[in-house]
Each structure stands twice: as structure tokens, then as C-alpha cells.
């Protein structure tokens, strides 16, 4: 049974990693989310190191109240937490690590079901891209 946790070791917090992700990473859109992602080779990474890191942001320009931003971030993290197990299993058997950063791009607060579908489609596309990268 996969563990559906989201520990602090899985969160993308390093300023240098986030900056590299936005500068050198790729971008994918799936309304209402936009995602930045970067596949990297495992370079002597030990077994306990995480292969999948994620971050979330919701712009203060679109949502003035922090309670609205926090609600959207919780919804995105929850949808990701419940659906990441398949992608994580693929990454553990591959020679890549993946950094993700979700950006909420809408001006309205979306329901959890909309965000859940969007995250599911994004993770499916990333899974397909990982398969293509492994064959190269």
C-alpha cells in the first residue's frame, strides 16, 4: 500500500533549486494550474533521498486575503499527495529525480474536484514524459 504522505523532505524549499527550476525548467499548463518541472539525473544520490520534490504558490495579486491563498494551496497539496504514488514509483526505478512547482493561475477560487482533475492530468503527462526520457 503506498504511503500518501507529504513530508518536509518532499517539499521544495531551497532558493537555489527553485531559481534553477524557474530558469532551466519546463512549463506545462492545465487549467487552473501551471506547473514548472525539471528532470535531473541522480548523481550519487543515496537511497533515503527523495526523488520527487514539490512546491506550491498562489499569487497575492489575484487573492488579497491570505485565507484564500492558503485554502487553494491546501487543495493543491492534497490532490498531489493522493496521486503522486505512481509517478514516485516510476522515478524510484529510473535514473531521474523530479522537481515540481505548482502555480495557481486563475482569478477565482476553484473547487477541489477541478484542482484534483488538473493535478491528475499533469501527473499523467509527467509520467508519459518520464517514459520517453528513459527510452532515450
Protein Blocks (a to p, Z undefined) as FASTA:
>chain_A
ZZddddfklpcfbfklmmmmmmmmccddddfbdcdddddddehiafklcfbdcdddddfk
lmmblklmmmmmmmmmmmmmmmmmmmmmmmmmmcbdcddddddfbfbdcdfklmmmmmmm
mmmmmmmmmmmmmmZZ
